[in-house]
């Protein structure tokens, strides 16, 4: 399938009902329950420091490469949580991965939401 056809098909299938996300507190709840997740950072920066946990795998795949590099996420049998600085890029990335048959969601508010949380001492 050409990239042009892929984008046209994706746009035809996108609806408000298909956008699936979690917030940082739900992410923490998943981790407390022992759920293993893959964090896919689609920004151009490395934000791994925000996701240090034994249950998390971390990959940086910029949004512009998500189609070409989605093979790295196939057959993982883990929920994929897409993140970016604010949320919009990760929501698109999650939708693309869901379209490709993967269990993907995005982190609402992105890294900026995590940075705004009160720091525990």
PyMOL commands that set and color helices and strands:
alter all, ss='L'
color gray80, all
select helices_A, chain A and resi 3-13+16-18+24-32+48-50+63-73+88-99+110-115
alter helices_A, ss='H'
color red, helices_A
select strands_A, chain A and resi 21-22+37-41+56-60+79-83+104-107
alter strands_A, ss='S'
color yellow, strands_A
deselect
rebuild
show_as cartoon
